[in-house]
């Protein structure tokens, strides 16, 4: 600290800033907590040799000053205290502890330039008078050098991490949800994920699943203390390629620009286009994981699964039930509060003119829903028993599967030709786009045809067993798989008004 700059000035209150970028792991040779403790000692030594009093130590432990999306809480507190005059300067071990991004230094320079009071900026490597052009020039040079060192180090680390990904080695650091360490599955969390997959495929919304996990106290390893698991974390867990053994790699610069990204888009592939398989225990097979991801992708265009603005209905038969007079889909409405109908049924289905209907039909909701559920479960029970194990696979399904295999081979060939520079980038892009379009059509066809009698029987038995635990969304999804429409005919004079349920007025149209 330059004593001359403080001659005749009362002792100044300053802030001491300490920071370590990465505390490391136990036993890996990096500093950890000891690093900031040593920096704290340096700050107090600096203060002793100057007319300064350390008002507060601002400590950011295990926090990068280089990564753009990282928020340094103590640094931000220090900025506020500088602006308000609570402190009149900063002491630190080195300027790179304070800033490794030029924009952070510029924030400090603005404060120092506009201050109308004595200010100090001292480090063990020297002082910087940010109120002068020369002092600002020196500070900017050192921060620019520190920024370059960080960029070089980040590039080396990124190259090493990508090499590890190509070798199939697991991510280091915090464990992933579903595993108790880098390699071994956690049985409890794995079962939570397996059940979630079954529920999603049966129509449950992610918002419902998120609410259930939060209420049950399910927490991801990254969930802050005192917080519940977030909606985006639930989506990330379900889409994580690690579930089936695939290795993903998201470059740090992509994370910094966009935050949490979809790992499905960052699979590491071999030169033939096949995914790298990692060296850890898996929870799903690749086919099971892909089926789950396809279901989640299919919902992106419909809004299903979103809590806010969702088009998913609260009622079981909305737009599945249809008016027998005009064929329009029925909507639900609440009976007037205080009436007997409200107390007994709560809501009813109605053909609304506002939605293009005739307005001539309405029916109490719960009795109709109970009847449709009973008929559907009877249908599934019959399906569970009527199995023909010897039935030959549909020839159309076999042909579609063969075409999919051929597309995989064609894609691999196109990648190989591109790797050998025998295809231009434009030709390669057009060919891959064409093949992926065909692939999407065939996958949809296969999923439609691929329900074998034995699998259908097993699925039907499971649905019957778990039906009471299904949400409205899951029940609707199952009804839509089997039923085209539930046609409700007009009751005639007096029939519905007297509360008599007449099943002969309900026709179920099966798919």
C-alpha positions in Angstrom: 0.0 0.0 0.0 1.4 3.4 -0.9 1.6 5.4 2.3 2.0 8.6 0.4 -1.5 8.3 -1.1 -3.0 8.1 2.4 -1.0 10.8 4.2 -3.1 12.8 6.5 -6.1 10.5 6.0 -7.9 8.7 8.9 -7.7 5.0 8.9 -9.9 3.6 6.1 -12.3 0.7 6.4 -11.5 -1.8 3.6 -12.8 -5.2 2.5 -10.5 -8.2 2.3 -11.4 -10.5 -0.7 -10.4 -14.2 -0.7 -11.3 -16.8 -3.3 -10.4 -20.3 -4.4 -11.7 -21.5 -7.8 -11.9 -25.2 -7.0 -11.5 -26.8 -3.5 -10.9 -30.2 -5.2 -11.6 -33.6 -3.8 -10.2 -35.1 -0.6 -6.7 -36.3 -1.2 -6.3 -35.0 -4.7 -3.5 -32.5 -3.7 -5.5 -29.3 -4.2 -5.8 -26.6 -1.6 -9.3 -26.8 -0.3 -10.2 -24.6 2.6 -6.5 -23.9 3.5 -6.2 -21.7 0.4 -8.6 -19.0 1.5 -7.3 -19.2 5.1 -3.8 -18.3 3.8 -5.2 -15.5 1.7 -7.0 -14.1 4.7 -3.7 -14.0 6.6 -2.2 -12.1 3.6 -5.0 -9.6 3.7 -4.5 -8.8 7.4 -0.7 -8.5 6.9 -1.4 -6.0 4.1 -3.7 -4.0 6.4 -1.0 -3.9 9.2 1.4 -2.0 6.9 -1.1 0.6 5.9 -3.6 3.0 7.5 -6.4 0.5 6.9 -8.9 -1.5 9.0 -10.4 -4.7 7.6 -14.1 -4.1 7.9 -15.0 -7.6 6.6 -13.5 -10.5 4.8 -15.5 -11.3 1.6 -15.0 -15.0 0.9 -16.0 -16.9 -2.2 -14.8 -20.5 -1.6 -14.9 -23.0 -4.5 -16.1 -20.3 -6.9 -14.7 -19.5 -10.3 -14.1 -15.8 -11.4 -13.7 -16.9 -15.0 -16.9 -18.8 -15.8 -19.5 -16.3 -17.0 -22.6 -17.9 -15.5 -21.1 -18.2 -12.0 -22.5 -15.7 -9.5 -20.0 -14.8 -6.7 -22.2 -13.8 -3.7 -19.4 -12.3 -1.6 -18.0 -10.4 -4.6 -21.5 -8.9 -5.3 -21.8 -8.0 -1.6 -18.4 -6.3 -1.8 -19.5 -4.3 -4.9 -22.5 -3.0 -3.0 -20.5 -2.0 0.1 -18.0 -0.1 -2.2 -20.9 1.7 -3.9 -22.5 2.7 -0.6 -19.3 3.8 1.1 -19.3 1.0 3.7 -15.8 0.2 2.6 -13.2 2.4 0.9 -11.1 -0.2 -0.9 -10.1 -3.8 -1.4 -7.2 -5.8 -0.2 -6.4 -9.2 -1.8 -3.6 -11.7 -2.3 -3.6 -11.0 -6.0 -5.7 -9.2 -8.5 -6.6 -12.5 -10.2 -8.4 -13.5 -7.0 -10.7 -10.5 -7.5 -11.2 -10.5 -11.3 -10.5 -12.8 -14.2 -13.1 -11.3 -16.5 -12.4 -7.8 -17.8 -16.1 -6.8 -17.2 -15.7 -7.5 -13.5 -12.7 -5.2 -13.3 -14.6 -2.5 -15.2 -17.4 -2.5 -12.6 -14.8 -1.8 -10.0 -13.1 0.9 -12.1 -16.5 2.7 -12.5 -16.9 2.9 -8.7 -13.3 4.1 -8.1 -13.5 6.8 -10.8 -16.8 8.2 -9.5 -15.8 8.1 -5.8 -15.3 11.4 -4.0 -13.3 9.9 -1.2 -9.8 8.3 -0.7 -9.9 4.7 -2.1 -7.3 1.9 -2.0 -6.8 -1.2 -4.1 -3.9 -3.3 -2.7 -2.4 -6.8 -3.3 0.7 -8.7 -2.2 2.0 -8.3 -5.7 1.5 -4.5 -5.8 -1.0 -1.7 -5.6 -3.3 -0.3 -8.3 -4.5 3.2 -8.3 -7.8 2.8 -10.2 -8.4 6.5 -10.1 -5.6 7.2 -12.6 -5.1 6.2 -16.2 -1.8 4.4 -15.5 -3.3 2.4 -12.6 -6.2 1.3 -14.7 -4.0 0.4 -17.5 -1.8 -1.9 -15.3 -4.9 -3.5 -13.7 -6.4 -4.2 -17.1 -3.2 -5.8 -18.4 -3.0 -8.2 -15.4 -6.7 -9.2 -15.6 -6.3 -9.8 -19.3 -3.3 -12.1 -18.7 -5.3 -13.9 -16.0 -8.2 -14.3 -18.4 -5.9 -15.8 -21.0 -4.4 -18.3 -18.5 -7.9 -19.3 -17.5 -9.0 -19.8 -21.1 -5.9 -21.9 -21.8 -6.5 -24.1 -18.7 -10.2 -24.5 -19.6 -9.3 -25.6 -23.1 -6.9 -28.3 -21.7 -9.5 -29.5 -19.2 -12.2 -29.7 -21.9 -9.9 -31.7 -24.2 -9.1 -34.1 -21.3 -12.8 -34.5 -20.4 -13.8 -35.2 -24.0 -11.1 -37.8 -24.2 -12.5 -39.4 -21.1 -16.0 -39.3 -22.7 -14.7 -41.0 -25.8 -13.2 -43.7 -23.6 -16.6 -44.3 -21.9 -15.4 -43.2 -18.5 -18.1 -41.8 -16.2 -18.5 -38.1 -15.3 -16.4 -37.1 -12.3 -17.8 -35.0 -9.5 -21.2 -35.3 -8.0 -23.0 -38.6 -8.5 -26.0 -38.7 -10.8 -29.5 -39.4 -9.5 -30.0 -43.2 -9.6 -26.4 -44.1 -8.7 -24.7 -44.2 -5.3 -21.3 -43.5 -6.8 -19.8 -43.1 -10.3 -20.4 -46.7 -11.3 -22.9 -48.5 -9.0 -26.7 -48.1 -9.1 -28.6 -47.0 -6.1 -31.5 -49.5 -5.8 -34.0 -47.1 -4.2 -33.4 -44.3 -6.6 -33.3 -46.7 -9.6 -36.7 -48.0 -8.7 -38.1 -44.5 -8.5 -36.8 -43.9 -12.0 -38.2 -47.2 -13.3 -41.6 -46.4 -11.9 -41.5 -42.9 -13.4 -40.8 -44.4 -16.8 -43.8 -46.7 -16.5 -46.0 -43.8 -15.4 -44.9 -41.5 -18.1 -45.5 -44.1 -20.8 -48.9 -44.6 -19.3 -49.7 -40.9 -19.7 -48.7 -39.2 -16.5 -47.5 -35.6 -16.9 -44.1 -34.6 -15.8 -45.7 -31.8 -13.7 -47.7 -34.5 -11.8 -44.5 -36.6 -11.4 -42.6 -33.6 -10.1 -45.3 -32.8 -7.5 -45.2 -36.4 -6.3 -41.4 -36.5 -6.0 -41.4 -33.2 -4.2 -44.1 -34.3 -1.7 -42.2 -37.6 -1.2 -39.0 -35.7 -0.4 -37.1 -37.0 -3.5 -34.0 -34.9 -4.0 -31.3 -34.9 -6.6 -27.7 -34.7 -5.5 -27.6 -31.1 -6.9 -30.7 -30.0 -5.0 -29.8 -27.2 -2.5 -30.4 -27.9 1.1 -33.9 -27.0 2.2 -35.2 -27.1 -1.3 -37.3 -29.6 -3.2 -36.3 -31.1 -6.5 -37.0 -28.8 -9.4 -39.2 -29.5 -12.5 -36.2 -29.2 -14.8 -34.2 -31.7 -12.7 -37.0 -34.3 -13.0 -36.9 -33.8 -16.8 -33.1 -34.1 -16.8 -33.1 -37.3 -14.8 -35.6 -38.9 -17.2 -33.7 -37.9 -20.3 -30.2 -38.7 -19.0 -28.5 -41.0 -21.5 -26.5 -42.5 -18.6 -29.7 -44.4 -17.7 -29.0 -46.9 -20.5 -25.2 -46.6 -20.5 -24.7 -44.0 -23.3 -22.0 -41.4 -22.7 -22.9 -37.7 -23.2 -20.5 -34.7 -23.2 -21.7 -31.1 -23.0 -18.8 -28.6 -23.6 -18.4 -26.1 -20.8 -18.8 -23.2 -23.2 -22.3 -24.5 -24.2 -23.3 -24.8 -20.5 -22.1 -21.2 -19.8 -24.1 -19.8 -22.7 -27.3 -21.8 -22.1 -27.3 -23.3 -18.6 -28.8 -26.8 -18.3 -29.1 -28.4 -21.8 -30.7 -31.5 -23.1 -28.0 -34.3 -22.8 -29.8 -36.3 -25.5 -28.4 -33.9 -28.0 -24.8 -34.4 -26.8 -24.3 -38.1 -27.2 -20.7 -39.0 -27.9 -20.5 -41.2 -31.0 -17.9 -43.4 -32.7 -17.0 -42.7 -36.3 -19.7 -45.1 -37.5 -22.3 -43.1 -35.7 -23.0 -45.6 -32.9 -23.1 -44.2 -29.3 -20.2 -44.7 -26.9 -21.2 -47.0 -24.1 -20.0 -46.1 -20.7 -18.4 -48.2 -17.9 -21.1 -48.2 -15.3 -24.2 -50.1 -14.2 -27.3 -49.2 -16.2 -31.0 -48.8 -15.2 -32.6 -49.2 -18.6 -31.8 -50.9 -21.8 -31.2 -48.5 -24.8 -34.6 -49.5 -26.2 -36.3 -48.7 -22.9 -34.6 -45.3 -22.6 -35.2 -44.4 -26.3 -38.9 -45.2 -25.8 -39.1 -42.9 -22.8 -37.3 -40.1 -24.7 -39.6 -40.5 -27.7 -42.6 -40.2 -25.5 -41.3 -37.0 -23.9 -40.4 -35.6 -27.3 -43.8 -36.3 -28.6 -45.3 -34.2 -25.9 -43.3 -31.1 -26.8 -45.7 -30.2 -29.6 -48.9 -30.8 -27.7 -48.2 -29.1 -24.4 -48.9 -32.3 -22.4 -46.9 -32.4 -19.3 -46.7 -28.6 -18.7 -48.3 -27.2 -15.5 -48.9 -23.7 -16.8 -51.0 -23.3 -20.0 -51.5 -27.1 -20.3 -54.2 -28.3 -22.6 -54.6 -31.5 -20.7 -58.1 -31.8 -19.2 -59.0 -32.4 -15.6 -61.9 -34.7 -16.5 -61.6 -38.3 -17.6 -63.9 -38.2 -20.7 -63.6 -34.6 -22.0 -63.7 -34.9 -25.9 -63.7 -38.7 -25.6 -67.4 -38.7 -24.8 -69.4 -37.5 -27.7 -73.0 -36.2 -28.2 -75.3 -38.8 -29.8 -77.3 -36.0 -31.4 -74.6 -34.1 -33.3 -71.3 -36.0 -32.7 -69.5 -33.1 -31.0 -67.0 -33.8 -28.2 -68.4 -33.1 -24.7 -66.9 -30.7 -22.2 -67.3 -30.6 -18.5 -69.0 -28.0 -16.3 -69.8 -27.7 -12.6 -73.3 -27.9 -11.2 -74.4 -24.8 -9.3 -73.1 -24.8 -5.7 -75.8 -25.6 -3.1 -77.9 -27.8 -5.4 -78.5 -31.5 -4.8 -76.7 -32.3 -8.1 -73.6 -30.5 -7.0 -73.6 -32.3 -3.7 -74.1 -35.7 -5.4 -72.1 -35.4 -8.6 -70.2 -32.2 -8.6 -69.9 -31.9 -12.4 -71.5 -33.0 -15.6 -70.7 -33.4 -19.3 -72.4 -31.1 -21.8 -72.6 -30.5 -25.5 -71.8 -26.8 -25.8 -72.9 -24.7 -28.7 -69.9 -22.4 -28.1 -67.7 -25.4 -29.1 -69.7 -26.2 -32.2 -72.2 -28.5 -30.5 -76.0 -28.7 -30.6 -76.5 -27.9 -26.8 -79.2 -30.6 -26.5 -77.4 -33.1 -24.2 -75.9 -33.2 -20.7 -75.1 -36.0 -18.3 -73.8 -36.3 -14.8 -70.1 -37.0 -15.0 -69.2 -39.6 -12.3 -71.7 -42.3 -13.2 -70.7 -42.2 -16.8 -67.0 -42.4 -15.9 -67.5 -45.3 -13.5 -69.4 -47.2 -16.2 -66.7 -46.6 -18.8 -63.9 -47.6 -16.4 -65.7 -50.8 -15.5 -66.2 -51.7 -19.2 -62.6 -50.9 -20.1 -61.2 -53.0 -17.2 -63.4 -55.9 -18.3 -62.1 -55.5 -21.8 -58.5 -55.5 -20.5 -59.1 -58.5 -18.3 -60.3 -60.5 -21.3 -57.3 -59.3 -23.2 -55.0 -60.5 -20.4 -56.4 -64.1 -20.7 -56.9 -64.4 -24.4 -53.3 -64.9 -25.5 -52.1 -66.7 -28.6 -48.4 -67.3 -28.0 -47.8 -69.0 -31.4 -49.1 -66.0 -33.4 -46.5 -65.0 -36.1 -45.3 -61.4 -36.2 -47.1 -59.2 -38.6 -45.2 -59.3 -41.9 -45.6 -55.5 -42.2 -43.9 -55.1 -38.8 -41.0 -57.3 -39.9 -40.6 -55.4 -43.1 -40.5 -52.1 -41.2 -37.9 -53.4 -38.8 -35.7 -54.5 -41.7 -36.0 -51.1 -43.3 -34.9 -49.5 -40.0 -31.8 -51.7 -39.9 -31.0 -50.7 -43.5 -31.4 -47.0 -42.6 -28.9 -47.5 -39.7 -26.5 -49.1 -42.2 -27.0 -46.3 -44.7 -26.3 -43.6 -42.0 -23.2 -45.4 -40.9 -22.0 -45.6 -44.6 -22.7 -41.8 -45.1 -20.6 -41.0 -42.0 -17.8 -43.2 -43.2 -17.8 -41.6 -46.6 -17.8 -38.1 -45.0 -14.9 -39.1 -42.8 -13.0 -40.1 -46.0 -13.9 -36.8 -47.7 -15.8 -38.7 -50.4 -19.0 -36.8 -49.5 -19.2 -33.0 -49.3 -20.6 -31.4 -46.2 -23.7 -30.4 -48.2 -24.2 -33.8 -49.7 -23.7 -35.4 -46.3 -26.2 -33.1 -44.6 -28.9 -33.7 -47.3 -28.4 -37.5 -47.1 -28.6 -37.7 -43.3 -31.7 -35.4 -43.3 -33.4 -37.7 -45.8 -32.6 -40.8 -43.8 -33.7 -39.4 -40.5 -37.0 -38.4 -42.0 -37.6 -41.9 -43.2 -36.4 -43.3 -39.9 -38.9 -41.2 -37.9 -41.8 -42.4 -40.1 -40.7 -46.1 -39.7 -40.3 -45.8 -35.9 -43.8 -44.5 -35.6 -45.1 -47.3 -37.7 -43.2 -49.9 -35.7 -44.5 -48.6 -32.4 -48.0 -48.9 -33.7 -47.6 -52.5 -35.0 -45.2 -53.8 -32.3 -47.7 -54.8 -29.6 -47.5 -58.6 -29.6 -50.3 -60.7 -28.0 -48.1 -61.8 -25.1 -46.8 -58.2 -24.5 -50.4 -56.9 -24.7 -51.5 -59.5 -22.2 -48.8 -58.6 -19.8 -49.5 -54.9 -20.2 -53.3 -55.4 -19.7 -52.7 -57.4 -16.5 -50.4 -54.6 -15.1 -52.9 -51.9 -16.0 -55.7 -53.7 -14.2 -53.4 -54.2 -11.2 -52.3 -50.5 -11.0 -55.5 -48.8 -12.2 -56.5 -47.4 -8.8 -53.1 -45.6 -8.6 -53.4 -44.0 -12.1 -53.9 -40.3 -12.4 -56.6 -38.8 -14.6 -54.0 -38.2 -17.4 -52.8 -41.8 -17.2 -56.4 -43.2 -17.3 -57.2 -40.9 -20.3 -54.1 -42.2 -22.2 -55.2 -45.8 -21.6 -58.8 -45.1 -22.6 -57.6 -43.5 -25.8 -55.4 -46.6 -26.6 -58.5 -48.8 -26.6 -61.5 -46.6 -27.2 -62.3 -44.4 -30.2 -65.3 -42.6 -28.6 -67.9 -42.9 -25.9 -71.2 -41.9 -27.6 -73.9 -40.7 -25.2 -77.5 -40.6 -26.5 -80.2 -38.3 -25.3 -82.2 -39.7 -22.4 -85.6 -38.6 -23.4 -88.2 -37.1 -21.1 -87.7 -37.6 -17.4 -85.0 -40.3 -17.6 -81.9 -38.4 -16.7 -83.7 -35.8 -14.5 -84.9 -38.5 -12.1 -81.2 -39.6 -11.5 -81.7 -43.0 -13.2 -78.5 -44.2 -14.8 -79.3 -45.9 -18.2 -76.2 -47.7 -19.6 -78.2 -48.6 -22.8 -77.8 -44.9 -23.8 -74.0 -45.2 -23.8 -72.2 -46.8 -26.7 -68.5 -47.5 -26.6 -66.7 -47.4 -29.9 -63.6 -49.6 -29.8 -60.6 -49.1 -31.9 
